[in-house]
Amino acid sequence: MSSPDDPTVADLSEDAILARIFPHLPQAPGTVVPPGDDAAVVLAPDGHVVVSTDVLVEGRHFRREWSSGADVGWRAAAQNLADIAAMGARPTALVVALVAPADLPASWVEGLARGLAAAASPHGAGVVGGDLSGGPAVVVSVTVLGDLEGRVPVRRSGARPGDVVAHAGVRGRSAAGLALLAADRADLDPGLVDSYLRPDPPVGAGAAAARAGASAMLDVSDGLLRDAGRIAGPSGVRIDLDPVEQAFAADLDRLAAVADALVADARGWVLTGGEDHGLLATFPAGTALPAPFRRVGRVLPGDGSASVTVGGSAPEVEGSGWDHFAR
């Protein structure tokens, strides 16, 4: 039972819920028609529009007992912003659809809007519209638009033998944070829990990589090994990551205490943990890597064997990353 000070969505009309949401949402630059009509209108100065969509489903991607509305809003925006950055583009506008059960507090929905704004505003992106519906569980779908600013999109299929493999962002922290929540040990390292609840992708690094001549790039959302394979396969090459203790020493150091406490594998978190939303890219040899990219491997000719190796050998780690439909 909700109190008068915190009604549920069922206590309010759709217009009343939207009236609570709109004040929290940032306006996108170049918006010709803002939210309020049947559709928004935004400028596309480059003549091309980069588009990506992601969905967060309660019970599958988040739990309300762990995540506030603001956490879910932040995460929904962050993972989409990273996809736009991975194409070498600058995010400009978001469209958000929300499915809400009748007992969802209206304050949770307002928190969702605040989280969206907090993640999107620093990158100059705004929310231009969306949809609101009822349903049995919370579902948040975000579509984000981006501007290439005259650049050619950086695709997954452009890696060539001799290229350097580089990564921007953190590795393994979101997986460690999730493990802490699952073990009811969030107090052991709140910073890692925050990395799971509110990942902070290096959005600006995507355009910087494109300007520096990146040959291939993607958002590491499902784990370093699985996503490196998504460059190797389309490019017809092998990605050989440097030994973990060499390439990812700082990440291993950050995770060591928690891995020991949970009797877990920090190396596995680094290689297969998802949802840090860093950027993995390849660059022609001799390229000055733009900050914060750091070398983590090399591109070799494809030989029909494993598309991703670590230190020249098959990775010795359990699993290969997140798969939505794995048993």
C-alpha positions as CSV (number, residue, x, y, z in Angstrom):
1,M,0.0,0.0,0.0
2,S,1.5,3.3,-1.0
3,S,1.4,6.4,1.0
4,P,0.0,9.8,-0.3
5,D,3.5,11.1,-0.3
6,D,4.8,8.2,-2.4
7,P,2.0,7.0,-4.8
8,T,2.5,4.0,-7.1
9,V,2.1,4.4,-10.9
10,A,-1.4,2.9,-10.5
11,D,-2.4,5.9,-8.3
12,L,-1.5,8.3,-11.1
13,S,-2.6,8.9,-14.7
14,E,-0.1,8.5,-17.5
15,D,-0.1,12.2,-18.0
16,A,0.7,12.7,-14.3
17,I,3.5,10.2,-14.4
18,L,5.0,11.9,-17.5
19,A,4.7,15.3,-15.7
20,R,6.9,13.9,-13.0
21,I,9.4,12.5,-15.4
22,F,9.9,15.4,-17.9
23,P,11.5,17.9,-15.5
24,H,14.4,15.6,-14.9
25,L,15.3,14.9,-18.5
26,P,18.0,16.8,-20.3
27,Q,17.1,18.3,-23.8
28,A,19.2,17.0,-26.6
29,P,21.1,19.6,-28.7
30,G,19.7,20.1,-32.1
31,T,16.1,19.2,-31.0
32,V,13.6,20.7,-33.4
33,V,10.5,19.2,-31.8
34,P,10.9,18.1,-28.1
35,P,8.8,15.6,-26.2
36,G,5.1,16.2,-26.3
37,D,4.1,15.4,-29.8
38,D,3.6,12.0,-31.5
39,A,7.3,12.0,-32.4
40,A,10.4,14.2,-31.7
41,V,12.4,15.8,-34.5
42,V,16.2,16.1,-34.2
43,L,18.8,17.5,-36.5
44,A,21.3,15.1,-38.2
45,P,24.1,17.5,-39.2
46,D,26.4,14.8,-40.6
47,G,23.6,13.4,-42.9
48,H,24.0,10.0,-41.2
49,V,22.5,8.8,-37.9
50,V,24.0,6.1,-35.7
51,V,21.3,4.1,-33.9
52,S,21.5,1.5,-31.2
53,T,19.0,-0.1,-28.8
54,D,19.3,-2.0,-25.5
55,V,16.8,-3.4,-23.1
56,L,17.0,-4.0,-19.3
57,V,14.6,-6.5,-17.9
58,E,13.8,-6.8,-14.2
59,G,15.0,-10.2,-12.9
60,R,17.2,-10.7,-15.9
61,H,19.5,-7.7,-15.9
62,F,18.8,-6.1,-12.6
63,R,16.9,-6.6,-9.3
64,R,15.0,-3.8,-7.6
65,E,16.3,-5.0,-4.2
66,W,19.8,-4.1,-5.4
67,S,19.2,-1.3,-7.8
68,S,17.4,2.0,-7.3
69,G,15.5,3.7,-10.1
70,A,18.4,6.1,-10.5
71,D,20.9,3.1,-10.8
72,V,18.8,1.5,-13.5
73,G,18.4,4.8,-15.4
74,W,22.1,5.4,-15.3
75,R,22.9,1.9,-16.5
76,A,20.3,1.9,-19.3
77,A,21.9,5.1,-20.6
78,A,25.5,4.1,-20.1
79,Q,25.3,0.8,-22.0
80,N,23.7,2.6,-25.0
81,L,26.1,5.5,-25.0
82,A,29.0,3.0,-25.1
83,D,27.5,1.4,-28.2
84,I,27.4,4.7,-30.0
85,A,31.0,5.5,-28.9
86,A,32.1,2.1,-30.2
87,M,31.2,3.3,-33.7
88,G,33.4,6.3,-33.3
89,A,30.4,8.6,-32.9
90,R,29.2,11.2,-30.4
91,P,25.8,10.4,-28.7
92,T,23.2,13.0,-29.2
93,A,19.7,11.9,-28.2
94,L,17.9,9.1,-26.4
95,V,14.4,7.7,-26.7
96,V,13.2,5.7,-23.6
97,A,10.4,3.2,-23.2
98,L,9.3,2.0,-19.8
99,V,7.1,-0.9,-18.8
100,A,6.0,-0.5,-15.2
101,P,4.0,-2.8,-12.9
102,A,1.1,-1.2,-11.0
103,D,2.8,-1.3,-7.6
104,L,6.0,0.5,-8.8
105,P,6.4,3.7,-6.7
106,A,6.2,6.8,-8.8
107,S,9.4,8.0,-7.0
108,W,11.3,5.0,-8.5
109,V,10.2,6.3,-12.0
110,E,11.4,9.8,-11.1
111,G,14.7,8.2,-10.0
112,L,15.0,6.4,-13.3
113,A,14.7,9.8,-15.1
114,R,17.3,11.3,-12.8
115,G,19.7,8.4,-13.5
116,L,19.2,8.8,-17.3
117,A,20.0,12.4,-17.1
118,A,23.1,12.0,-14.8
119,A,24.6,9.5,-17.3
120,A,23.7,11.3,-20.5
121,S,24.1,15.0,-19.7
122,P,28.0,14.9,-19.3
123,H,28.2,13.7,-22.9
124,G,25.9,16.3,-24.4
125,A,23.0,13.8,-25.0
126,G,19.4,14.4,-24.1
127,V,16.1,12.5,-23.9
128,V,13.7,13.4,-26.7
129,G,10.8,11.1,-26.1
130,G,9.7,7.5,-25.5
131,D,6.7,5.4,-24.3
132,L,5.1,4.3,-21.1
133,S,3.1,1.1,-20.6
134,G,2.0,-1.2,-17.8
135,G,3.2,-4.8,-17.4
136,P,4.2,-7.5,-14.9
137,A,7.8,-6.4,-14.5
138,V,10.0,-3.3,-15.0
139,V,11.4,-3.2,-18.5
140,V,13.5,-0.3,-19.7
141,S,14.3,0.1,-23.4
142,V,16.6,2.8,-24.6
143,T,17.4,3.8,-28.2
144,V,20.2,6.2,-28.6
145,L,21.2,8.3,-31.7
146,G,24.7,9.5,-32.5
147,D,26.5,11.8,-34.8
148,L,29.6,10.7,-36.7
149,E,30.7,14.3,-37.3
150,G,31.9,13.5,-40.8
151,R,33.9,10.5,-39.8
152,V,33.6,7.0,-41.3
153,P,32.0,4.6,-38.8
154,V,34.4,2.2,-37.1
155,R,33.2,-1.3,-37.6
156,R,34.1,-4.7,-36.1
157,S,35.4,-6.1,-39.4
158,G,38.3,-3.8,-40.0
159,A,41.1,-5.4,-37.9
160,R,44.2,-6.5,-39.9
161,P,47.3,-8.6,-39.1
162,G,49.9,-6.4,-37.5
163,D,47.4,-4.1,-35.8
164,V,47.7,-3.4,-32.1
165,V,44.8,-4.3,-29.8
166,A,44.0,-1.7,-27.2
167,H,41.4,-1.2,-24.5
168,A,40.0,1.9,-22.8
169,G,38.1,1.6,-19.4
170,V,38.1,-0.9,-16.6
171,R,37.9,-4.7,-16.7
172,G,36.3,-7.1,-14.2
173,R,34.9,-4.6,-11.8
174,S,31.2,-5.0,-12.7
175,A,31.5,-8.8,-12.5
176,A,33.1,-8.4,-9.1
177,G,30.4,-6.0,-7.9
178,L,27.7,-8.5,-9.0
179,A,29.5,-11.3,-7.2
180,L,29.5,-9.2,-4.0
181,L,25.8,-8.5,-4.2
182,A,25.0,-12.2,-5.0
183,A,27.0,-13.2,-1.9
184,D,25.4,-10.5,0.3
185,R,28.8,-8.9,0.9
186,A,28.3,-5.5,-0.7
187,D,29.9,-3.9,2.4
188,L,33.2,-5.6,1.5
189,D,33.9,-3.2,-1.4
190,P,31.1,-0.6,-2.1
191,G,33.2,0.8,-4.9
192,L,33.1,-2.4,-6.9
193,V,29.3,-2.7,-6.3
194,D,29.0,0.9,-7.7
195,S,30.9,-0.3,-10.8
196,Y,28.1,-2.9,-11.3
197,L,25.2,-0.6,-10.5
198,R,26.6,2.4,-12.5
199,P,29.2,1.5,-15.0
200,D,31.2,4.4,-16.4
201,P,32.2,3.8,-20.0
202,P,34.8,6.0,-21.6
203,V,32.3,7.5,-24.1
204,G,34.6,10.2,-25.4
205,A,37.3,7.8,-26.2
206,G,35.3,6.3,-29.1
207,A,35.5,9.5,-31.2
208,A,39.1,9.9,-30.2
209,A,39.9,6.4,-31.4
210,A,38.2,7.1,-34.7
211,R,40.2,10.3,-35.2
212,A,43.4,8.3,-34.4
213,G,42.6,5.8,-37.2
214,A,41.1,2.8,-35.3
215,S,40.6,0.0,-37.7
216,A,38.0,-1.9,-35.6
217,M,36.2,-1.2,-32.3
218,L,33.4,-2.5,-30.1
219,D,31.8,-2.0,-26.6
220,V,33.0,-4.7,-24.2
221,S,29.6,-5.6,-22.7
222,D,29.7,-9.5,-22.6
223,G,33.3,-10.1,-21.6
224,L,36.7,-9.4,-23.1
225,L,37.1,-12.9,-24.6
226,R,33.7,-13.1,-26.2
227,D,33.8,-9.6,-27.5
228,A,37.3,-9.9,-28.8
229,G,36.0,-12.8,-30.8
230,R,33.4,-10.5,-32.3
231,I,36.2,-8.5,-33.9
232,A,38.3,-11.5,-34.8
233,G,35.5,-13.4,-36.6
234,P,34.2,-10.6,-38.9
235,S,37.8,-9.5,-39.6
236,G,39.1,-13.0,-40.4
237,V,42.0,-12.7,-38.0
238,R,43.2,-14.0,-34.6
239,I,43.2,-11.7,-31.6
240,D,46.1,-12.6,-29.3
241,L,45.7,-10.8,-25.9
242,D,48.9,-10.2,-23.9
243,P,49.3,-12.4,-20.8
244,V,46.7,-11.3,-18.2
245,E,49.3,-10.5,-15.5
246,Q,51.1,-8.2,-17.9
247,A,48.2,-6.5,-19.7
248,F,45.8,-6.2,-16.8
249,A,48.0,-6.0,-13.8
250,A,46.2,-2.9,-12.4
251,D,42.8,-4.6,-12.8
252,L,44.0,-7.7,-11.0
253,D,45.4,-5.7,-8.2
254,R,42.1,-3.9,-7.8
255,L,40.1,-7.1,-7.6
256,A,42.5,-9.3,-5.6
257,A,41.2,-8.7,-2.1
258,V,37.5,-9.3,-3.1
259,A,38.5,-12.4,-5.1
260,D,40.3,-13.9,-2.1
261,A,37.4,-13.1,0.2
262,L,34.8,-14.7,-2.1
263,V,37.2,-17.6,-3.2
264,A,36.7,-16.4,-6.8
265,D,39.0,-15.9,-9.8
266,A,40.0,-12.3,-10.5
267,R,41.6,-13.4,-13.7
268,G,38.2,-14.8,-14.8
269,W,36.4,-11.6,-14.0
270,V,38.9,-9.7,-16.2
271,L,38.6,-12.0,-19.1
272,T,34.9,-13.0,-19.0
273,G,33.2,-10.4,-16.8
274,G,30.7,-8.2,-18.7
275,E,29.0,-4.9,-18.3
276,D,32.1,-2.7,-17.6
277,H,31.4,-1.2,-21.1
278,G,35.0,-0.4,-21.9
279,L,36.1,0.0,-25.5
280,L,38.2,-2.6,-27.3
281,A,39.8,-1.4,-30.5
282,T,42.5,-2.2,-33.0
283,F,44.9,0.3,-34.5
284,P,47.5,0.1,-37.2
285,A,51.0,-0.5,-35.9
286,G,52.8,2.7,-34.9
287,T,49.7,4.6,-34.1
288,A,49.9,6.9,-31.1
289,L,47.2,5.5,-28.9
290,P,44.7,8.1,-27.7
291,A,44.1,8.3,-24.0
292,P,42.9,6.3,-22.2
293,F,43.6,3.4,-24.6
294,R,46.4,1.0,-23.6
295,R,47.8,-1.9,-25.6
296,V,46.5,-5.3,-24.5
297,G,47.4,-7.5,-27.5
298,R,48.0,-7.9,-31.2
299,V,46.2,-9.0,-34.3
300,L,47.6,-12.0,-36.1
301,P,46.6,-13.8,-39.3
302,G,43.6,-16.1,-39.0
303,D,44.6,-19.7,-39.1
304,G,41.4,-21.6,-38.5
305,S,42.2,-22.2,-34.9
306,A,40.7,-20.3,-31.9
307,S,39.9,-16.7,-32.9
308,V,41.1,-15.4,-29.5
309,T,44.2,-16.5,-27.6
310,V,45.9,-15.2,-24.5
311,G,49.7,-15.1,-24.6
312,G,49.6,-17.3,-27.7
313,S,47.6,-20.1,-26.1
314,A,43.9,-20.9,-25.6
315,P,42.7,-19.0,-22.5
316,E,42.7,-21.1,-19.3
317,V,39.6,-19.7,-17.7
318,E,36.1,-21.0,-17.0
319,G,33.4,-19.7,-19.5
320,S,33.8,-17.2,-22.3
321,G,31.5,-14.4,-21.3
322,W,27.8,-13.5,-21.1
323,D,25.2,-15.1,-23.4
324,H,21.6,-14.1,-23.0
325,F,20.3,-17.5,-24.2
326,A,22.9,-19.9,-22.7
327,R,21.4,-22.5,-20.4
